[in-house]
Amino acid sequence: MTGIGVAHTSFIGSMHGVYYSDAYASFSFVPAFKTGQQPIYGVKLGADVGGGLMILGTELFYAWQNSVNDFFIIPRIGIGINYVHITYGRSISTTNYRLLMLGKNAFTLVMNIPFKSKDLLAKGKRTN
């Protein structure tokens, strides 16, 4: 599955380390690899929280292929640092897995590219 979307990331520093949260939305696409198959389109909403190397999250995923559609809830767990992490998720279908091209297991590689960032450590500002 291929997708592109937008995310909002918040970082919180403490004496124990850096904690963060992500909220994101994306459009996803599964190409048809065989003759006679149709591509699958989808929309995802999700949220992650992390601290240290551990990440916990969940996604809501609505997918459709022609007139067949399905809604998935995907709890996820993974590892990562800062803007890059990999997670494992197990898809739970609300309509008995009607889209056969989508599997129940998913590994997700996320790379958040900060197009706009704020310098919180500018001269004259304290962060403690």
C-alpha positions as CSV (number, residue, x, y, z in Angstrom):
1,M,0.0,0.0,0.0
2,T,1.3,3.4,-0.9
3,G,0.1,6.6,0.6
4,I,0.8,10.3,1.2
5,G,-0.7,12.6,3.8
6,V,-0.2,15.3,6.4
7,A,0.8,15.0,10.1
8,H,1.1,17.1,13.2
9,T,3.9,16.2,15.6
10,S,4.3,17.5,19.1
11,F,7.5,16.9,21.2
12,I,7.6,17.2,25.0
13,G,11.0,17.1,26.9
14,S,11.3,15.9,30.4
15,M,14.0,14.6,32.7
16,H,13.2,11.0,31.5
17,G,13.6,11.7,27.8
18,V,11.6,13.1,24.8
19,Y,8.0,12.1,24.4
20,Y,6.0,12.9,21.3
21,S,2.6,12.4,19.7
22,D,1.5,12.3,16.0
23,A,-1.9,12.9,14.5
24,Y,-2.2,12.3,10.8
25,A,-4.5,11.8,7.8
26,S,-3.5,10.2,4.5
27,F,-4.8,8.9,1.2
28,S,-3.7,5.4,0.3
29,F,-3.6,3.4,-2.9
30,V,-3.1,-0.3,-3.7
31,P,-2.3,-0.9,-7.4
32,A,-3.8,-3.8,-9.3
33,F,-1.0,-6.2,-10.0
34,K,-3.0,-8.8,-12.0
35,T,-5.1,-8.5,-15.0
36,G,-8.8,-8.2,-14.1
37,Q,-8.1,-6.8,-10.6
38,Q,-9.1,-3.3,-9.7
39,P,-7.0,-0.9,-7.5
40,I,-8.0,-0.2,-3.9
41,Y,-8.3,3.3,-2.6
42,G,-8.4,4.3,1.0
43,V,-8.4,7.1,3.6
44,K,-6.6,6.8,6.9
45,L,-6.8,8.7,10.2
46,G,-4.4,7.8,12.9
47,A,-2.5,8.8,16.1
48,D,0.7,7.7,17.7
49,V,2.4,8.4,21.0
50,G,6.0,7.5,21.8
51,G,8.8,7.8,24.3
52,G,12.3,6.5,24.2
53,L,12.2,4.0,21.4
54,M,8.6,2.7,21.9
55,I,5.6,3.7,19.8
56,L,1.9,2.9,20.4
57,G,-0.8,4.0,18.0
58,T,-4.0,3.3,16.2
59,E,-5.4,3.9,12.8
60,L,-8.9,4.1,11.3
61,F,-8.9,3.0,7.7
62,Y,-11.7,3.2,5.2
63,A,-11.0,1.4,1.9
64,W,-13.0,0.8,-1.3
65,Q,-12.7,-1.1,-4.6
66,N,-15.5,-0.5,-7.1
67,S,-18.7,-1.0,-5.1
68,V,-17.1,-3.1,-2.3
69,N,-15.9,-1.2,0.8
70,D,-14.5,-2.0,4.2
71,F,-13.6,-0.2,7.5
72,F,-10.6,-1.3,9.5
73,I,-9.4,-0.5,13.0
74,I,-5.6,-1.1,13.2
75,P,-3.8,-1.0,16.6
76,R,0.0,-0.6,16.2
77,I,3.2,-1.0,18.2
78,G,6.7,-0.3,17.1
79,I,10.1,1.3,17.5
80,G,11.7,4.5,16.3
81,I,13.4,7.7,17.0
82,N,12.4,11.3,16.2
83,Y,11.0,11.5,12.6
84,V,11.5,7.8,11.6
85,H,9.8,4.7,13.0
86,I,8.5,1.3,12.0
87,T,5.4,-0.3,13.4
88,Y,3.5,-3.6,13.3
89,G,-0.3,-3.4,13.1
90,R,-3.0,-6.1,13.0
91,S,-6.1,-5.1,10.9
92,I,-9.5,-5.7,12.5
93,S,-12.2,-5.5,9.8
94,T,-15.7,-4.4,10.6
95,T,-17.1,-6.2,7.5
96,N,-15.4,-9.6,7.6
97,Y,-12.5,-8.7,5.3
98,R,-14.4,-8.2,2.0
99,L,-11.3,-6.7,0.3
100,L,-9.2,-9.8,-0.3
101,M,-6.1,-7.9,-1.6
102,L,-5.6,-6.4,1.9
103,G,-3.9,-8.5,4.5
104,K,-4.5,-8.7,8.2
105,N,-0.8,-7.9,9.1
106,A,0.9,-4.6,8.3
107,F,4.3,-3.2,8.8
108,T,4.5,0.5,8.4
109,L,7.6,2.7,7.8
110,V,6.9,6.3,8.7
111,M,9.3,9.2,7.8
112,N,8.0,12.5,8.9
113,I,9.7,15.2,6.8
114,P,9.5,18.6,8.6
115,F,8.7,21.1,5.8
116,K,8.1,23.8,8.4
117,S,9.6,23.8,11.8
118,K,10.0,26.3,14.6
119,D,13.4,26.9,16.3
120,L,12.5,26.5,20.0
121,L,16.2,27.0,21.0
122,A,16.7,30.4,19.5
123,K,19.1,32.8,21.2
124,G,17.7,34.3,24.4
125,K,15.0,31.6,25.0
126,R,15.2,29.0,27.7
127,T,13.5,25.7,27.5
128,N,13.6,24.4,31.1
